[in-house]
Amino acid sequence: MKCHICKSESTKELPTGDYEHVKCPDCGEYKIAGTVVEMAKSRNIDVPSTRVVLRRMRAAGVKIPIITSKEVKFQ
């Protein structure tokens, strides 16, 4: 599968609820809300800004960051 953020080849883990669990070699491991997946079909996710959000979450101690419509950044 392709990473929802950067489109690199990634691994998709089993989903949990409304979230897809992704392991990307470039963006790292994260979960992304189904709502954001749908939104990203018609809009491009801003890669640098979204990666900053992921780094901040990890720095705050979140093991697997979750990208929701509040955290995602679009171009």
Residue pairs with C-beta under 8 A, 6 or more apart in sequence:
1 9
1 10
1 11
1 12
1 22
2 8
2 9
2 10
3 9
3 10
3 22
3 24
3 26
3 27
4 20
4 22
4 32
4 36
4 37
4 40
4 45
4 67
5 24
5 27
5 30
5 32
5 45
5 47
5 50
5 51
5 67
6 24
6 26
6 27
6 47
6 51
8 24
8 25
8 26
8 27
9 25
10 22
10 23
10 24
10 25
10 27
11 22
11 23
11 24
12 20
12 21
12 22
12 23
13 21
13 22
13 23
14 21
15 21
16 31
18 33
18 34
18 35
19 31
19 32
19 33
19 34
19 66
20 31
20 32
20 34
20 37
21 29
21 30
21 31
21 64
22 29
22 30
22 31
22 32
23 29
24 30
27 50
27 51
27 54
28 54
28 58
29 64
30 54
30 64
30 65
30 66
30 67
31 64
31 65
31 66
31 67
32 66
32 67
32 72
33 66
33 67
33 68
33 69
35 68
35 69
36 67
36 68
36 69
36 72
39 69
39 72
39 74
40 72
43 74
43 75
44 74
44 75
45 72
45 73
45 74
45 75
46 73
46 74
46 75
49 73
50 67
50 71
50 72
50 73
53 65
53 67
53 71
53 72
53 73
54 65
54 67
57 65
57 66
57 71
58 65
65 71
